[in-house]
């Protein structure tokens, strides 16, 4: 509950953030998110019990949810079109880089008095720094124009664009606001049904929400949350080794965000998504194959090896099977799936791939196993192919991070009409966090019921569906002014030939395509 309440808070924060962005502005929403995050960090660091920790996690979640959809939106609206993707990708890099730094900071506090209080409390420091820096930054020029503050908006745009570009931006903003006024009158109320009745918004929501949901359904946060567990499932017994390898995973995630910064405005959003998903599908196939091999060819449980230890250490299910002379069917995989009590596999001292002992899983038995120089397994079985799981994990992160890791947030920051941008962004971010929670809560249950091999195969199937979705429903927005994206959605342009280059009509400023 302590862990998941942050994600639950993020779902609510993202939903509230959509309304707050349109009502009070992007800058104000970020300031509120910083305040919530700081309060949450202080509450957690001073917690006197689990209830206070849960409350602190809710505050942190509210701040994270609000910031997760506001920051890309603010950066996008205050950036020139030619580098907009790179700047929003930088936001993704600072998130993944922050995750990597958090591993190192927590490591530094492991020997400090009040270890976990420092780990949780230090998170309030970046929120304080950003709060004071945001005071000196301007509001989004597009939000200001939408609220009738044209002079302020123009002054900010002149700091971003050349004089000629400012004039074009102001004309396009005026056209966008006038079109909204014609369609919706002067009403400020925006309901979900109203959004879906508008073709432009509906097409944008399908692309934006779909990308956010698929970002989670391909299994990224499963890999990030449970990478130590996955490494153990692959046959690496040491917790320390698993944590160290998961640190490498976090580092690769940050590195992939750097790659995205360079390629996003050169390659384009859609092409990067296609390449990313193709690699993710390949990686999940490797992981599925490795786990199939480790579970179907795991070392046998040896009767003599098990009898070597104290009789009270023997796994009850194995003892019953031995009494019924069905012990020959037992291997490491079956031992770890014992139903009556949790059991572990103590590998042979002669080699981890040889017959070992099936014993009750507790600290006393684990220490007895280690005392003889043996390896102790509780989540996965020893395998000669375990290193391939690390290759699959590394490939997954390398392919996911530059594409599916950052592009959904970029697309959602630029695909919606100005008037509904905050609300639509909130809907998409809420869908992302809800999917995050659902996948994280179901992963371990799936691995226990159908095994890790089939679990990763399911993620692979969802990745294939994500690839088809990108090809059919996601438009290319590279280099387009935000207002031009709205016009493209009105024309409902689909470019199945994602590799074909667009050419710009210099007379009208519109972008045409040589593809479909």
Secondary structure, 3 states (H helix, E strand, C coil): CCCHHHHHHHHHHHHHHHHHHHHHCHHHHHHHHHHHHHHHHHHHHCCCCHHHHHHHHHHHHHHHHHHHHHHHHHHHHCCCHHHHHHHHHHHHHHHHHHHHHHHHHHHHCCCCCCHHHHHHHCHHHHHHHHHHHHCCCCCCHHHHHHCCCHHHHHHHHHHHCCHHHHHHHHHHHHHHHHHHHHHHCCCCCCCHHHHHHCHHHHHHHHHHHHHHHHHHHCCHHHHHHCHHHHHHHCCCCCHHHHHHHHHHHHHHHHHHHHHHHHHHHHHCHHHHHHHHHHHHHHHHHHHHHHHHHHHHCCCEECHHHHHCCCHHHECHHHHHHHHCCCHHHCEHHHHHCCCCCCEEEECECCECCCCEEEEECCHHHHHHHHHCCCCEECCCCCCCCHHHHHHHHHHHHHHHHHCCCCHHHHHHHHCCCHHHHHHHHHHHHHHHHHHHHHHHHHHHHHHHHCCHHHHHHHHHHHHHHHHHHHHHHCCCCCCCCHHHHHHHHHHCCCCCCCCCCEEECCCCCCEEECCC
